[in-house]
């Protein structure tokens, strides 16, 4: 389940920008990364209002994946109408994004020891994302002409559609998992995390939440434009190259408990933000001459960029929460980062990119350099703000007696 869940996402999310560029939509490539966070904002309300109350989890998973697969199968046919193409991607994401929470819910409901078993299950999601990149670059290449990359064709979208239907059918064979909140009164306060925010509200937490939102603005530029940049730099197999970031993610996930003991939460977060600055600086410096090792180094920094900031942030929120508000607090963090932060970031990055594009089909190497310096400077500003203002004397995870590795294993959320 986890392997296919993230194989589906990785197959289209990395390649969509290159496909849209080839279809004459170079100035609209930020929109898939805008409708995705819109769906992430709406998904918790769907889960809270419908999925958690009225239907078995495996049936909702099956229905949403099959419906999403049908929508994605029809999407390439709309490429001649950019507005309709974007609307189809929005409809697809409205089907897909709730399944992220549902797959976690089903896993947790059917295992005995979530702290030990879930990380071993969730890692198959990362493997699925990596496999998607390899599949696009090396398997789908057999179905294109020698001088045509699969990334610029509709084949990755059809791959997503087929895998979605496959997972949808498979979902009906998963263990029966009744709705967890059957009979419970729906409360928008729970979904928005209002009660959790009231309990957690403090100067360090507000600074952390603000910084999490702000760092997602430059983050959006990576997901949207790094695959296009890799392709423009004449690096072969862009999808497979981008999957190196997930290999790095898996490696640093294993190393995180060691760093927690030595650094504590604040400096883990600082290192994570610093990695974003370094990544964009590598891209900017590499752009004029297409320096291969700098581009690869920027991609490999994904493990530190994601794990040290986002996973650490999830653990920090979990540490600050009690059992009553833990779910609300994590949902609030997702809403602020993957929802609002990524939405704002996608729009800003898209408008900045289009200002450089100015009616042409692609950026020049010098324009790419100027483009990448903008998120680098923005991330550096967020880094300095956080490092200077965040002071939480209890920021070391082991300070309250909790074992760092156990806390690490308890993290249920995570994105590629």
TAMO-V276329 format. One record per residue. N is the residue number from 1. PHI is phi as a letter, one per 20 degrees, with the letter a starting at -180 (999 if undefined). NEAR is the number of other C-alpha atoms within 8 Angstrom. Layout:
N_PHI_NEAR + N_PHI_NEAR
This chain:
1_999_7 + 2_f_11 + 3_g_12 + 4_f_12 + 5_g_12 + 6_e_12 + 7_f_16 + 8_g_15 + 9_f_10 + 10_f_13 + 11_f_16 + 12_d_11 + 13_f_7 + 14_e_12 + 15_e_13 + 16_f_12 + 17_f_14 + 18_f_12 + 19_f_12 + 20_f_14 + 21_f_13 + 22_f_10 + 23_e_9 + 24_n_7 + 25_d_10 + 26_g_12 + 27_e_10 + 28_d_8 + 29_f_14 + 30_f_13 + 31_f_11 + 32_g_11 + 33_e_14 + 34_e_13 + 35_f_13 + 36_f_12 + 37_f_13 + 38_g_11 + 39_f_13 + 40_f_14 + 41_f_11 + 42_f_9 + 43_g_11 + 44_f_11 + 45_f_10 + 46_f_10 + 47_f_12 + 48_f_11 + 49_e_9 + 50_d_9 + 51_f_13 + 52_e_13 + 53_d_13 + 54_c_8 + 55_c_11 + 56_f_11 + 57_g_15 + 58_f_14 + 59_f_10 + 60_f_10 + 61_g_13 + 62_f_14 + 63_f_9 + 64_f_12 + 65_f_15 + 66_f_14 + 67_f_10 + 68_f_16 + 69_f_15 + 70_f_10 + 71_f_12 + 72_f_15 + 73_f_11 + 74_e_8 + 75_f_12 + 76_g_10 + 77_f_6 + 78_e_10 + 79_f_11 + 80_f_7 + 81_c_7 + 82_g_9 + 83_f_6 + 84_f_9 + 85_f_13 + 86_f_11 + 87_f_8 + 88_f_11 + 89_f_12 + 90_f_12 + 91_f_10 + 92_f_12 + 93_f_12 + 94_f_12 + 95_f_12 + 96_f_11 + 97_g_12 + 98_f_13 + 99_f_11 + 100_f_9 + 101_f_9 + 102_f_11 + 103_f_11 + 104_f_9 + 105_g_9 + 106_f_11 + 107_f_9 + 108_f_9 + 109_f_7 + 110_c_8 + 111_c_9 + 112_e_5 + 113_c_7 + 114_f_10 + 115_f_9 + 116_e_9 + 117_e_10 + 118_f_15 + 119_g_13 + 120_f_8 + 121_f_9 + 122_f_9 + 123_f_9 + 124_f_10 + 125_f_14 + 126_f_14 + 127_f_10 + 128_f_15 + 129_f_18 + 130_f_15 + 131_f_9 + 132_f_12 + 133_f_15 + 134_f_12 + 135_f_10 + 136_f_15 + 137_f_15 + 138_d_9 + 139_e_9 + 140_f_12 + 141_g_12 + 142_f_7 + 143_d_6 + 144_c_9 + 145_f_7 + 146_g_6 + 147_d_4 + 148_d_7 + 149_f_11 + 150_g_13 + 151_g_15 + 152_e_13 + 153_d_9 + 154_e_10 + 155_g_9 + 156_f_14 + 157_f_13 + 158_f_10 + 159_f_10 + 160_g_15 + 161_f_15 + 162_f_10 + 163_f_12 + 164_f_14 + 165_f_14 + 166_f_9 + 167_f_14 + 168_f_14 + 169_f_10 + 170_f_9 + 171_g_12 + 172_f_9 + 173_e_7 + 174_f_7 + 175_g_6 + 176_f_7 + 177_c_10 + 178_f_7 + 179_g_12 + 180_f_6 + 181_d_7 + 182_g_8 + 183_n_5 + 184_e_6 + 185_f_4 + 186_f_6 + 187_c_6 + 188_g_7 + 189_f_8 + 190_f_9 + 191_f_13 + 192_f_10 + 193_m_12 + 194_f_9 + 195_f_10 + 196_f_12 + 197_f_9 + 198_f_7 + 199_f_6 + 200_e_9 + 201_g_8 + 202_b_6 + 203_g_6 + 204_f_10 + 205_f_9 + 206_f_9 + 207_f_11 + 208_f_10 + 209_f_10 + 210_f_8 + 211_f_11 + 212_f_11 + 213_f_12 + 214_f_10 + 215_f_12 + 216_f_13 + 217_f_15 + 218_f_14 + 219_g_12 + 220_f_13 + 221_f_14 + 222_f_8 + 223_f_10 + 224_f_14 + 225_d_9 + 226_f_9 + 227_f_15 + 228_f_10 + 229_f_9 + 230_f_11 + 231_f_11 + 232_f_7 + 233_e_8 + 234_m_7 + 235_e_9 + 236_f_6 + 237_l_9 + 238_g_12 + 239_f_14 + 240_f_13 + 241_f_10 + 242_f_12 + 243_f_12 + 244_g_11 + 245_f_12 + 246_f_15 + 247_f_12 + 248_f_13 + 249_g_14 + 250_f_11 + 251_f_9 + 252_f_11 + 253_f_9 + 254_f_7 + 255_e_8 + 256_g_11 + 257_g_10 + 258_f_7 + 259_f_10 + 260_g_13 + 261_f_11 + 262_e_6 + 263_d_10 + 264_m_12 + 265_f_12 + 266_g_12 + 267_f_8 + 268_f_14 + 269_f_12 + 270_f_12 + 271_f_11 + 272_f_14 + 273_f_15 + 274_f_12 + 275_f_11 + 276_f_13 + 277_f_13 + 278_f_10 + 279_g_13 + 280_f_13 + 281_f_11 + 282_g_12 + 283_f_13 + 284_f_14 + 285_f_10 + 286_f_13 + 287_g_13 + 288_g_11 + 289_d_6 + 290_m_10 + 291_f_10 + 292_f_8 + 293_f_6 + 294_f_11 + 295_f_13 + 296_f_9 + 297_f_10 + 298_f_13 + 299_f_11 + 300_f_11 + 301_f_13 + 302_g_13 + 303_g_17 + 304_f_14 + 305_g_14 + 306_e_11 + 307_f_15 + 308_f_14 + 309_e_15 + 310_f_10 + 311_f_12 + 312_f_12 + 313_f_9 + 314_f_12 + 315_f_11 + 316_f_11 + 317_f_11 + 318_f_11 + 319_f_8 + 320_f_7 + 321_e_12 + 322_d_8 + 323_f_6 + 324_f_6 + 325_d_10 + 326_g_12 + 327_f_8 + 328_g_13 + 329_f_14 + 330_f_11 + 331_f_12 + 332_f_11 + 333_f_10 + 334_f_9 + 335_f_12 + 336_f_12 + 337_e_12 + 338_f_12 + 339_e_14 + 340_f_13 + 341_f_15 + 342_f_16 + 343_f_15 + 344_f_10 + 345_f_14 + 346_f_16 + 347_f_11 + 348_f_9 + 349_f_13 + 350_f_14 + 351_f_8 + 352_f_9 + 353_g_10 + 354_f_10 + 355_f_7 + 356_f_9 + 357_f_11 + 358_l_6 + 359_n_5 + 360_e_6 + 361_e_8 + 362_b_6 + 363_e_10 + 364_f_6 + 365_g_10 + 366_f_9 + 367_f_9 + 368_g_13 + 369_f_14 + 370_f_9 + 371_f_12 + 372_f_12 + 373_f_11 + 374_f_8 + 375_f_13 + 376_f_15 + 377_f_9 + 378_f_9 + 379_f_14 + 380_f_11 + 381_f_8 + 382_f_12 + 383_g_11 + 384_f_8 + 385_g_9 + 386_f_12 + 387_f_9 + 388_e_6 + 389_d_8 + 390_e_10 + 391_c_6 + 392_c_7 + 393_f_5 + 394_d_7 + 395_e_10 + 396_e_11 + 397_f_17 + 398_e_9 + 399_f_8 + 400_d_6 + 401_n_6 + 402_e_9 + 403_f_8 + 404_f_11 + 405_f_7 + 406_f_9 + 407_f_11 + 408_f_10 + 409_f_10 + 410_f_11 + 411_f_11 + 412_e_7 + 413_e_6 + 414_r_7 + 415_c_3 + 416_f_6
